[in-house]
């Protein structure tokens, strides 16, 4: 990299009219040299005003280029479109629901320069902040160990800089991306896991730097959170089929729990053992939910109940998605 490398910020945006304006405000307010930054926002073909907002902003901001809009694009295809349009030495992947701190790019450049060329991507801690009471509960569920499996970029308990297996919404070296190939369009929402896996297999490292601060807005309803995690579960199966070594035991827990619970419910009218298993499992899971909820929201009983419901949405959605994809593959 040069002393002040050029940075392409790429933003896929699908039905994000509520958030895209603030996202752009944060990106365009970076304290990094403005002449070194270009922004490529991809209108992913949604039905709301996202595309109109993007084009109105681009008319007044020469650093912003808007791509797409003519049809639906999932995230990897949108990212590939933006990558092909730019030529920056670094590529900062920013989500429309992510609001990066003013020094985000500056700190990312510093981290990559200090880490050396073996580090292909650096990402930061995400501060989950819900916009509704249930959205706040989803944020607390996602950042609990019961919600995200102890993920270091959500839990906030690891050293400031540490090597990790994967990172969402990172700042990549373009040379590393070119070395391993574009984002896989067969993985609609798991493209980051696939990309960081391929980078690590190619000998690169993935760095978490908690100095890179960003706010993330989670889904605001039970149904939206369930659907988001159903898609995650479905695509986790696809990632593991492509990269079997990616699988970790905890990836299977939600699907196994959903399968066992469904079996117990089906057998309960005919089997005392199934009824006991169902009762015992429900009690154990309820206890974990209660403990997690009370720890997450100790002074807000109403919010604690929502945290428990949010955990159910995440677990059930993920488990149903994984089982559905496994069933589809087997048929």
N, C-alpha and C positions, 0 to 999 in steps of 0.2 A: 504494500500500500504506500501511497504518497504520504507526505506529512499531514495533509488535510484531505483525506480521500473524499471523492464524490460519493454521494449517497442517494440512491433511489428509494423513496418510500412508496410501497405498494399497498393499496387498500381495496380488497374486494368488498362490495357493499350490496346486499340483497335485502330489500324491504327494511331499511334502517333510517327512515326519514326522521325519527326522533333523536337519533344519535350521531348521524354523519356530520352535521354542522359542528358540533362540539369536537368531534374527532379531528376534523380538518383544522379547527382553531388551534388545537394542541400541536398538531404537526407543523403548521405554518408559523407557530410562535417559538420554535426551537431556537436556543441560543447558539447553535452551530452556524457556521458561516452560510448565509442564505444563498450565496452564489454556488455553493457546493451541493445544494439539495434540490432535487426534482421530485415531484409527487405524481404518481400514476394511480388514479382511482378507477376501478372497474365497476361500471353499472352492470350488475349481474342479472338484470332482466326481471326485476320484481314488479309488483303492481302498484306500489305506492309512489310517493313523490321523490324518492331517493335520486333518481336520474336527473330530474329537473333541478334539484338543489345542487347537485354536483356541477351541472353545466352552467348554472348561474354563478357559482363560485369561480369556475374556470374562466369565465368571461372577464372577471376582475382580477384574477391572480395568474400571472404568466408562468409561475412555477408549477401550476396544476394542469395536468392533462387528463381528460376523461376518455376512457375506452369502453367499448361494448355498448350494451343497451338494446341490441336488436333481438336478443334471445336469452334464455336462461343459461347461466353458467354456474357450475359448482366451484368451490373455492380453488382447487388445483388448476382448473382450466383458466380461471380468472387470473391467478398468479402467473401462470405461464404467459398469458397475453401481456401482462404488465412487464414481465422480465424481458420479453422480446422487444418491447418498445424502448426500454431504457438501456443504459450502458454504464451506470455508476459502479464504482469499485466495490461498494457495499450495497446490500439490499435489505432494507428494514421492512419487515412484514408487520403491518399494523391492522388490527381488526377494527371494524366500524364501531364496535362497542368498547374499544380500548381508548383510554385518554392518557397519553404519555406525558410525563413531566417535562418541563422546559429544557432540562439538561439531558434528556434521555439519549439523544444522538451523540452528544459530546462525550458522555460517559461510556457509551457503547464503543465509540472509536478508540477511546483511551484503553478500555479493557482489551480490545482485540490487539491493539498495538503492543500492550504489555504482555499479553499471553503468548504472542508469537503465531506464526503461520499455521501451526498444527491445530489451532482452535478455529473451527470453521464458522461457528455461530455463537453469539452471546445473547442471552435473554435475561429478563428481570423478574422481580417479585410482582405479582398481581394483587392489588388491593381490591377485593370483591365488595362492591357497594350496591345494594339493591335499591330500586326506586319506589317500591311499594312494600307494605309489611311482609307479604309473602316473598317478594324479591330479596328483602333483607334476610329472611329465613333461609332462602336458597343460598345466599352468599355465606351464611354461617355454616350451613350443611356442607357446602363445597370445600370450605377451608378447615373442616374437622377431619380427623382421621377416619371416622366412619363414612364420611362423604367422599373423600378422594384417595383413600389408601395411604395417607401419610406423605403425599407428594411434596417434595421440598420446595417447589415454587409456590405452593399455596400455604404450607404450614408456617413458614417464616422462622424456623428454628435452627437452620444450618448456618455455617460461617458465611461472611459476606460474599466470598467467591468460592465456588466449588464446582467440580466437574459432575455432570448429570447425564442420564441416558437420553433424555429428550427435553425439549423446551418449546412452549407455544409462543408464537409471534416474536421470533428472534430477529437479530440483525446478522445477516450472512455475508461472508466473503463471496462475491460473485464468482471468483475463480474456483472456489470449492463447489458451488452449485453447477458450474459448467463441467467440472470433473466427473460428477456423478449423474448428470442428466436432469431433465425437468421434473416438476412435480407430477406424480402419478394420477392421471385423471380417472382411473378406476377406483380411487379411494376418495369419495366426495368430501369427507370431513376429517379424515385421518392422515392427510397429506403431510402434516408436520412430523408425526411419529415415523412414517415411512422415510421421509427425507433425512431426519436425524439418524435413523438406523443405517441408511445407506452411507451417510457421511462417516459414521463411526466404523462401518465395515471397510471403508476406504482408507482408514487410518487417521481420520480427523477426530477432534475432541469437541464436546459441547459444554459450554460454560454458563453457569448461572451466576449473575452478579446482582446482588440485592440493591446496589446503588441505582440500578435502572428501575425507576419507579413508574408504575402505571395503574390506573384505575380501570377495573373491568365491571361492566354492568351485567349481572346474570338475568335469566328469564324471570318474569314477574308473576307467573301463575303455575299451579300444579300441572296443568295440561301441557304448557310450553316446556317446563322443565322435564317432564316425562318424555315428551317427543324428542327433545334435544338428546337425552341420554339413550333413548331407543336407537337413534341414528348412530350414536357413539358405539353402542354395543354391537350393532350390525356391522359396522366398519372395523371394529376390533377383530372380528373373525376374519375379515378380508386381509388385514395387516398380518395376522398370525399365519394365515395360509401362504402368504407371500414370504414371510420371514418367521419360520417356526421358532427360532431362538428368541424372538421378542416376547413370547408367552411367559407370564409370571403366574404363580398359583393364585394370587389374589384377583387376577383378571377373571377367573372362573367362578368366584364366590357368588356374585349376584345371580348368574344363570343357574348355578346349582341350587341356590336357595329357592328361586322361582319354580324350578322343575320339581323339587322335593315338596314344596308347599302345594303345588298343583296336584301332585300325585296323592298327597295325604288328604286333600279336600275330596278328590274323586273316590278314594277308598274309605273315607270316614264312615259313610252310611253302612258299610259292610264289615268293617274291621275295628275292633277295640284298640288294637295296636296302632292303627293309623290315627285314630282319634287321640290317643295318648301322645303320639309323636307330634301331631298337629298342635295340641295344647302346649306341650313342652317347648316346641319350636317358637310358637307365638309368644310365650312368656319370656323366653330368652331374648328374642328379637325386640320385644317391647321394652325389656330392661335396658338393652343397649341404646335404643332410641331415647328412652327417658334420661339416661345418664348423659348422652351426647347433647340432648336438647337443654338440659339444665346447666351443663357446663358452658354451652354456647350463649345462653341468654339467662343468666342466673337471676336477674332482677326484673325480668319481663315474662311472667307466666304465659301470657297470650302468645308472645313471640316464640317461646319455647315449644308450645304445641305446634306452631307452624314449622319450626325447625324439624320436629319429628316427621311431620307430613312431607316436608321437602326431602328428607332422607329417603322416605318411602318412594317418592317420585323418581329420585336418582337411581335407587337400587332396582326398582321394578322396571323402569324404562330400560336401563342397561341390560338387565337379565332377559327381558322380553325381546329386545333387539338381538341379542346374541343367540338366543334359542331360535328365533325366527330365521335368522341367517343360516344357522346350522341345519335346520329343518329344510330350508330351501335348497341348500347344497346337497343334502342327502336324497332329495326327491328326484 
